[in-house]
Amino acid sequence: MRGQKTVVLATAVVTSLCLGTGIAAAGDGWGSGKPGSDGAGDSYYPQDGNGGYDVADYNLKVTYDPASHQLTGLQDISARATQALSSFNLDLRGLTVDSVKIDGRDAKFSRTGDHELVITPARTLRRGERFEAKIAYHGVPAPIDDPALGNNGWQYAQAGGAFAAGEPKSATTWYPVNDTPLDKATFHLAITVPDEWGVIANGREKPSIKTPKGTTHVWAEETPIVPYMTTVAIDKWTFDRQKRKDGTPIVSAFAPGVPDSTKQAEARLPEILDFLESKFGKYPIDAAGGIFLNEQIGFSLETMSRPIYSAGWAGTVPTIVHENAHQWYGDSVAVEHWKDVCLNECFASYATWLWDEAQEGVDLNKQYADDVKKASTAFWNGKLYDMGAGNEFTYVYSKGPMMLHALRNYVGEQAFSRVLSTWPALHRNGNASMQEFQRYTEKVAHKNLQGFFDAWVYGAGKPADQYLFPGGLKPAA
Ligand SMILES: [Zn+2]
């Protein structure tokens, strides 16, 4: 994510911005299930996600009418019970659930809290059992108003289209889901809209189908995806299709009114992905591209394989570099907990430093020294770990890339570049924590980094000179 509401603390730094407790009886666990937990237990968003099962695939069929805003959905979830389950929850905000079937049999359901859909199958699901949940629902989706981050989730474009984007929550506004970064799944979407509208979503584009109600657009994301990284966007798109050298399809979509300069910036995506691959290792996703809204939404977001960009300020190469760097740092390797979000944002922000260094010949040591000189006391007030719910995105864009540049100098060029290029593969399609990153960097660098991480990441305040000006770094003249 790269937002307009980011606190800009040093002018040169940022330009814009499942767990269950059920105990199976001895033997096969029949008849002894317990409810899955109603939250995945994140320290900031404990009710998001659920426990007791693991989703493998979402197969979602949606019909959407831009004129009336009516959405009708049929969600088909393939999952496996991780405990004996008498009932389990999905997350869904608003919308009306019409029916729920588990393995073809009607299941009871109820709604609690602001986003819990509680499902009671006709019989207890055994631990380890694979099952299919089909949820039919309909309604007019509404965004989540987040006081810190603005609108999240399903949103309406002024020109009549709609799109889904938001962090940390988005997916619950338009389909039932296990809304936690800890449960990644493949994502198949077939969405029917009136013929005059176009659709772009995550993953690979499949042939569309003419139906009496309009055109069904089919998209398949086969790389396991975190729910908030899913998206769909409906508008009268102009498409640009390219391929990477290895054949990976690139599909970019531009809303009417998006300027040519933005299209020219996105046309450099193959070059940008090649560059990022040279720094971070093999591109970890099976498709690429971008979604360029003609709508000011306050942020751009690294939706998987196809980042979604706000109008105007976002259509520039640095933002494209930032959101695509997230495909390694944020999408393929997702946070273990939201307090680890520097693993997403510090790295995506530093990717633009690396780009500037390689493409523009920027002297990063000089830039760093100038930024340290300009930094106010407030600049150093924030931590880069466990910064508090609603405060996750305050310091990661500004202090974050400086921390990584200091780390590069503290451990040396060779160890730093090895960490950057091997860490994503180590946790591909998984989750990781800041402590794991620290331990891995220590292993590669053969150096204890506790003092450095305490000074820069876990603690606030200006780091002592040994951590602020290590290696080739020195104060600005
Ligand atoms: Zn970001």
Boltz pocket constraint, residues with backbone or C-beta under 6 A from the ligand:
constraints:
  - pocket:
      binder: B
      contacts: [[A, 1], [A, 2], [A, 300], [A, 302], [A, 322], [A, 323], [A, 326], [A, 344], [A, 345], [A, 348]]
      max_distance: 6.0
